[in-house]
């Protein structure tokens, strides 16, 4: 990997806030390649270990459905993490004109499952699967981002008890601080499926702290109504099993879910980007 320094990058507008940092659009002057630059204030960061963990995870992941890591360096009191730039934005951005059609959701979830199957095979949990962390580029490629709260399971201990993630997407076992494993990501995937279909995660009208009490008490959410195919409803129900042991693995969903197998080509997701561009002009 080549040596990186701040002088070779132009920094443009802020495009988001990720785990532990602010993300900017930038340009690599040497390669003339657009990049995403995450800047982290090392003085205000509580845990440098978490940053090291994120960089370690990113540097070891080589899959087209995971944002590519170019390198990092320190300038002054800030750590710069240089990432692949996804010019289509996040699914959270693309939801602003309204929910997605089922045919697009199937493609997005298939690509997400590819990423999760890869991570879980390496005993890694993402722990923050949601629309805001699903990125697209102008070709329709889908990538999962923001490994700020990801963790690796040790080889002799396949469960965690750490309380992290975004409340609306959290599984009951994570909220209750019970032992959990990769199946926590599958719950978050099910919530994300509902978010993509309706525009918001379940219970989004309730303040975050109250949601932490509501999710473990209530029956798991479901896709209701006649707007969705039985296959899509079955997929969501399978992901949102209260008992994590009953949730299928990412690998199993890729192989056996009729909904996922029906998914078309990723290039058709360009329609979502065009839709948002038109909406922004109106």
C-alpha positions in Angstrom: 0.0 0.0 0.0 1.4 3.4 -1.0 2.2 6.1 1.5 -0.6 8.6 2.0 -0.4 12.2 3.2 -2.9 15.1 3.6 -1.1 17.1 0.8 -2.4 14.7 -1.8 -6.1 15.1 -0.9 -8.5 17.9 -1.6 -11.3 18.1 0.9 -14.8 19.2 -0.3 -18.2 19.2 1.4 -19.3 17.2 4.4 -21.4 14.2 3.2 -22.2 12.5 6.5 -21.4 11.6 10.0 -20.2 8.0 10.7 -19.1 6.1 13.8 -16.4 8.3 15.5 -16.1 10.9 12.7 -17.2 13.3 10.1 -17.1 12.2 6.5 -16.2 14.5 3.6 -16.1 14.1 -0.2 -12.6 14.4 -1.4 -10.2 13.9 -4.3 -6.9 12.0 -4.5 -4.7 14.5 -6.5 -2.3 11.7 -7.4 -4.7 9.2 -8.9 -7.5 11.8 -9.7 -9.9 9.5 -7.9 -12.8 10.7 -5.8 -12.6 9.4 -2.2 -14.5 9.6 1.0 -12.4 11.1 3.9 -13.4 10.3 7.4 -11.8 12.7 9.9 -11.7 11.8 13.5 -10.7 14.2 16.3 -8.3 12.2 18.4 -8.6 14.5 21.3 -12.4 14.1 21.6 -12.5 10.3 20.9 -13.0 8.2 23.9 -11.5 5.0 22.7 -8.6 4.8 20.3 -8.9 1.1 20.5 -12.3 1.3 18.7 -10.7 3.3 15.9 -7.9 0.8 15.6 -10.6 -2.0 15.5 -12.5 -0.2 12.6 -9.3 0.2 10.6 -8.3 -3.3 11.2 -11.6 -4.7 10.0 -11.7 -2.4 6.9 -8.1 -3.3 5.9 -8.9 -7.0 6.0 -12.2 -7.0 4.1 -11.9 -7.6 0.4 -15.4 -7.9 -1.1 -17.2 -5.8 -3.7 -20.1 -5.3 -1.2 -17.9 -3.7 1.4 -16.5 -0.2 1.0 -12.8 -0.3 0.0 -10.3 1.1 2.4 -7.3 3.0 0.9 -5.3 3.8 4.0 -5.0 6.3 6.9 -2.7 8.8 8.5 -2.6 11.4 11.2 -2.5 15.2 10.6 -2.4 17.4 13.7 -4.9 16.0 16.1 -7.0 14.3 13.4 -6.9 10.8 12.0 -7.8 10.7 8.3 -9.3 7.5 7.1 -9.4 7.3 3.2 -12.3 5.2 1.8 -13.9 4.5 -1.5 -16.4 7.2 -2.5 -19.9 6.1 -3.3 -21.4 8.8 -5.4 -25.0 7.5 -5.2 -25.3 8.2 -1.5 -26.9 6.1 1.2 -30.3 4.3 1.1 -31.3 6.7 3.8 -30.8 9.6 1.4 -32.5 7.7 -1.4 -35.6 7.1 0.8 -36.3 10.8 1.0 -38.6 10.8 -2.1 -40.5 7.8 -0.6 -40.2 4.0 0.1 -38.7 1.6 -2.4 -40.5 -0.8 -4.6 -40.1 -4.5 -3.7 -38.0 -5.3 -6.7 -35.3 -2.9 -5.6 -35.5 -4.0 -2.0 -34.8 -7.6 -3.1 -31.6 -6.5 -4.8 -30.4 -4.4 -1.9 -31.0 -7.2 0.6 -29.2 -9.7 -1.6 -26.1 -7.5 -1.7 -26.3 -6.9 2.0 -26.6 -10.6 2.7 -23.4 -11.2 0.6 -21.6 -8.7 2.8 -23.0 -10.2 6.0 -22.2 -13.8 5.0 -18.6 -12.7 4.3 -18.3 -10.9 7.6 -20.0 -13.7 9.6 -17.7 -16.3 8.0 -14.8 -14.3 9.5 -16.6 -14.2 12.9 -17.3 -10.5 12.6 -20.5 -8.7 13.5 -21.4 -5.4 11.9 -23.8 -4.3 14.7 -25.2 -1.3 12.9 -27.0 -2.5 9.8 -29.5 0.1 8.6 -30.4 2.2 5.5 -28.0 5.0 6.4 -25.1 2.5 6.2 -26.0 1.0 2.8 -24.2 3.0 0.1 -24.7 3.0 -3.7 -22.6 4.3 -6.5 -23.8 5.6 -9.9 -23.4 2.1 -11.4 -25.9 0.6 -8.9 -23.2 -1.2 -6.9 -24.3 -1.7 -3.2 -21.8 -1.6 -0.3 -22.1 -1.8 3.4 -20.3 0.9 5.4 -19.5 2.3 8.8 -17.7 -0.3 10.8 -17.4 2.0 13.8 -19.2 -0.3 16.1 -18.3 -3.6 14.5 -16.6 -6.3 16.5 -14.8 -9.6 16.0 -15.8 -12.7 17.9 -12.9 -14.4 19.5 -12.3 -17.9 18.2 -13.2 -19.5 21.6 -16.1 -17.2 22.5 -18.8 -16.8 19.8 -21.0 -14.4 21.8 -20.8 -10.8 23.0 -22.5 -8.8 25.7 -21.7 -5.2 24.6 -24.5 -2.7 24.2 -24.0 -0.9 20.9 -25.9 0.0 17.7 -28.8 2.2 16.7 -31.9 1.6 19.0 -34.6 1.1 16.4 -32.6 -1.6 14.6 -31.4 -3.4 17.7 -32.3 -7.0 18.4 -34.0 -7.9 21.7 -30.9 -9.8 23.0 -28.6 -6.9 22.4 -31.0 -4.5 24.2 -31.3 -6.9 27.1 -27.5 -7.3 27.2 -27.8 -11.0 26.8 -25.2 -13.2 24.9 -25.5 -12.5 21.2 -23.8 -13.4 18.0 -24.0 -12.8 14.2 -27.8 -13.4 14.4 -28.1 -9.9 15.8 -27.2 -8.6 12.4 -30.0 -10.7 10.8 -32.6 -9.0 13.1 -31.2 -5.6 12.1 -31.5 -6.7 8.4 -35.2 -7.5 8.9 -35.8 -4.1 10.5 -33.9 -2.5 7.6 -36.1 -4.4 5.1 -39.2 -2.8 6.8 -37.4 0.6 6.7 -36.8 0.3 2.9 -40.4 -0.8 2.3 -42.1 1.9 4.5 -39.6 4.7 4.7 -39.0 4.3 8.5 -38.0 1.5 10.9 -40.8 0.2 13.2 -41.5 2.4 16.3 -39.8 5.4 14.7 -42.5 7.6 16.3 -41.2 6.7 19.8 -38.1 8.4 21.4 -35.0 6.2 21.2 -34.7 5.6 24.9 -38.3 4.4 25.1 -37.8 2.1 22.2 -35.2 0.2 24.2 -38.0 -0.8 26.6 -40.6 -1.4 23.8 -38.6 -3.8 21.5 -38.1 -6.6 24.1 -41.7 -6.4 25.3 -43.6 -6.4 22.0 -44.0 -9.1 19.4 -41.5 -8.8 16.6 -42.7 -6.4 13.9 -44.1 -7.7 10.6 -44.8 -6.3 7.1 -48.6 -5.8 7.0 -51.0 -5.3 4.2 -51.4 -6.4 0.6 -48.7 -4.3 -0.8 -46.0 -6.9 -0.4 -45.5 -10.4 -1.8 -45.8 -13.5 0.5 -42.1 -14.2 -0.2 -41.1 -10.7 1.1 -43.3 -11.1 4.2 -41.8 -14.5 4.9 -38.2 -13.1 4.5 -39.0 -10.4 7.1 -40.6 -12.8 9.5 -37.7 -15.2 9.3 -35.2 -12.4 10.1 -37.3 -11.1 13.0 -37.6 -14.2 15.1 -37.4 -13.3 18.8 -35.2 -16.4 19.4 -31.9 -15.7 17.6 -31.3 -19.5 17.2 -34.4 -19.6 15.0 -33.2 -16.8 12.7 -31.5 -18.2 9.5 -27.9 -17.3 8.8 -27.0 -14.9 6.0 -25.7 -17.8 4.0 -28.9 -19.7 4.4 -31.0 -16.8 3.3 -28.9 -16.3 0.2 -29.4 -19.9 -0.8 -33.0 -20.6 0.2 -35.0 -17.4 0.3 -37.3 -17.2 -2.8 -37.5 -13.5 -2.3 -33.7 -13.1 -2.5 -33.4 -15.5 -5.4 -35.9 -13.4 -7.3 -33.7 -10.3 -7.2 -32.6 -8.7 -10.4 -29.4 -7.0 -11.5 -27.8 -4.4 -9.3 -27.6 -2.0 -12.2 -31.3 -1.4 -12.0 -30.8 0.4 -8.7 -29.6 3.4 -10.8 -33.4 4.1 -11.0 -33.4 5.0 -7.3 -30.5 7.5 -7.8 -32.3 9.1 -10.8 -35.5 9.3 -8.8 -33.8 11.2 -6.0 -32.0 13.5 -8.4 -35.4 14.5 -10.0 -37.0 14.8 -6.5 -34.1 17.2 -5.5 -34.9 19.4 -8.4 -38.6 19.7 -7.7 
